[in-house]
Amino acid sequence: MTNESDESSGNGFALLLTGLSGAGKSSIARHLVEYLQQEAKRRVTLLDGDEVRKHLCAGLGFSREDRMTNVRRLAYVASEVVKHEGIAVCAIIAPYAQSRIAMREMVQRYGRFYEVYVNTPIDVCESRDVKGLYAKARSGEIQLFTGITDPYEAPVQPDLEIDASVGSPLASAHQIVDFLAHISKGRQLFSRR
């Protein structure tokens, strides 16, 4: 769903890594940020869903409205990073299509936006769950758990789709780097003007 006609004023862009809990979003994002900072010499901000929820969205619950508010706040921060020609790497479940569309629109006022669907099978996500959240959701201890008792609206046309059950988080980060290099088509994604 990349908007190739979007030639916003800046050189900044945001990457949204969306997927179920345990899909590998944060691990991939950390490797990607490290690469972009070291190899591409860019200012990069990692907006991890757990950290954002703890610091910027404390007090929000897990209702549909609260989840959408959480994504909207993260989108605002990402748009500010992009406005100042930085790169925002956002690793967050973002379960609803409506909030992801709103995030894209907010960011694209200042630069480019790429949605990366980390489409890891739910059984793999559950096997990675060291906190036991999936088991608690299945037993009814946790209400409104994405993918079990609350829906995850999978992206229909993500800019890139990755199955993080295949290969390492580093390999998945390299897939994103390859995607960025491919779609840049001469634009300066990796260096400042």
Disulfide bonds with the S-S distance in Angstrom:
none
